[in-house]
């Protein structure tokens, strides 16, 4: 059953961010549970039962995807790891393109030039590790 697979994934990773390329079947099952819970599944007239809801809530399953928050935290963790390995967070574009692009996006979010601004918690996390908002080192 997919519920058991989800529980195993959660135990291993500590979150519910199943990526479609890595596990398309579980990814789709998660999406369907949210649609059924919200009553927006046009293809499925039966909502989730109370026991199904209970089981998912028991493991802390989020009914709204927190994918953006989890992805942000994963990239932040990569930046912290980079700092531990190199002693700084002056990431060069050619050195790590994805981390460099993420850092650039955080500066845009901080300045309000991106569609979504940083939360105060995210700002605090970045400042705690000496993040440069100007991009100058």
C-alpha positions as CSV (number, residue, x, y, z in Angstrom):
1,X,0.0,0.0,0.0
2,X,1.2,3.5,-0.8
3,X,0.5,4.7,2.8
4,X,3.2,2.4,4.1
5,X,5.6,3.5,1.4
6,X,4.9,7.1,2.4
7,X,5.6,6.3,6.0
8,X,8.9,4.7,5.1
9,X,9.8,7.8,2.9
10,X,9.0,10.1,5.8
11,X,11.0,8.0,8.3
12,X,14.0,8.1,6.0
13,X,13.9,11.7,4.8
14,X,11.9,13.5,7.6
15,X,9.6,15.2,5.1
16,X,7.0,14.4,2.4
17,X,8.7,16.0,-0.6
18,X,8.6,13.1,-3.0
19,X,10.0,14.1,-6.3
20,X,8.1,13.0,-9.4
21,X,11.2,11.8,-11.3
22,X,12.4,9.7,-8.4
23,X,9.1,8.1,-7.5
24,X,6.2,9.1,-9.9
25,X,3.7,6.6,-8.5
26,X,4.0,7.8,-4.9
27,X,4.2,11.4,-6.1
28,X,0.9,11.0,-7.9
29,X,-0.7,9.1,-4.9
30,X,0.2,12.0,-2.6
31,X,-1.3,14.6,-4.9
32,X,-4.5,12.5,-5.2
33,X,-4.8,12.3,-1.4
34,X,-4.7,16.1,-1.2
35,X,-7.2,16.5,-3.9
36,X,-9.6,14.0,-2.3
37,X,-9.2,15.6,1.1
38,X,-10.0,19.1,-0.4
39,X,-12.9,17.7,-2.4
40,X,-11.3,18.9,-5.6
41,X,-10.8,15.5,-7.3
42,X,-13.2,15.6,-10.2
43,X,-12.2,12.1,-11.2
44,X,-12.8,10.7,-7.7
45,X,-16.2,11.2,-6.1
46,X,-15.3,9.5,-2.8
47,X,-13.6,11.8,-0.3
48,X,-11.0,10.3,2.1
49,X,-12.5,8.4,5.0
50,X,-12.0,9.6,8.6
51,X,-9.6,6.7,9.2
52,X,-7.6,7.6,6.1
53,X,-7.4,11.2,7.3
54,X,-6.4,10.1,10.8
55,X,-3.6,7.9,9.5
56,X,-2.2,10.7,7.4
57,X,-2.5,13.3,10.1
58,X,-0.9,11.0,12.6
59,X,2.4,11.2,10.7
60,X,2.1,14.9,10.2
61,X,1.1,14.8,6.6
62,X,0.6,18.4,5.3
63,X,-2.6,18.8,3.4
64,X,-1.2,21.8,1.6
65,X,2.1,21.1,-0.2
66,X,5.0,22.8,1.6
67,X,7.3,21.9,-1.3
68,X,8.7,25.5,-1.6
69,X,9.7,25.6,2.1
70,X,11.3,22.2,2.0
71,X,13.2,23.0,-1.2
72,X,14.3,26.3,0.4
73,X,15.6,24.5,3.5
74,X,17.4,21.9,1.4
75,X,19.3,24.6,-0.5
76,X,20.0,26.4,2.7
77,X,21.4,23.2,4.1
78,X,23.6,22.9,1.0
79,X,24.9,26.4,1.6
80,X,25.7,25.6,5.2
81,X,27.5,22.4,4.1
82,X,29.5,24.5,1.5
83,X,30.4,26.9,4.4
84,X,31.6,24.0,6.6
85,X,33.7,22.5,3.8
86,X,35.2,25.8,2.5
87,X,35.1,28.1,5.4
88,X,33.0,30.8,3.5
89,X,29.8,31.2,1.5
90,X,31.3,33.0,-1.5
91,X,29.9,30.7,-4.1
92,X,31.2,31.3,-7.6
93,X,28.8,30.6,-10.5
94,X,31.1,28.1,-12.2
95,X,31.8,26.4,-8.9
96,X,28.2,25.5,-8.1
97,X,25.7,26.9,-10.5
98,X,22.5,25.8,-8.7
99,X,23.7,27.1,-5.3
100,X,24.9,30.3,-7.0
101,X,21.5,30.8,-8.7
102,X,19.6,30.1,-5.4
103,X,21.7,32.7,-3.6
104,X,21.0,35.3,-6.3
105,X,17.3,34.5,-6.0
106,X,17.4,35.0,-2.2
107,X,18.9,38.5,-2.7
108,X,16.1,39.3,-5.1
109,X,13.5,38.0,-2.7
110,X,15.1,40.1,0.1
111,X,15.0,43.3,-2.0
112,X,11.4,42.6,-3.0
113,X,12.2,42.2,-6.7
114,X,11.0,38.6,-6.9
115,X,7.4,37.4,-6.8
116,X,7.8,35.9,-3.3
117,X,9.6,37.7,-0.5
118,X,11.7,36.0,2.1
119,X,10.1,35.2,5.5
120,X,11.7,36.8,8.6
121,X,12.8,33.3,9.7
122,X,14.6,32.8,6.3
123,X,16.3,36.2,6.6
124,X,17.4,35.3,10.1
125,X,18.8,31.9,9.0
126,X,20.8,33.5,6.2
127,X,22.1,36.3,8.3
128,X,23.2,33.8,11.0
129,X,25.7,32.3,8.5
130,X,26.9,35.7,7.3
131,X,24.9,35.9,4.0
132,X,25.8,39.0,1.9
133,X,22.6,40.8,0.7
134,X,24.7,42.8,-1.8
135,X,26.4,39.8,-3.3
136,X,29.8,41.5,-2.7
137,X,32.4,39.8,-0.6
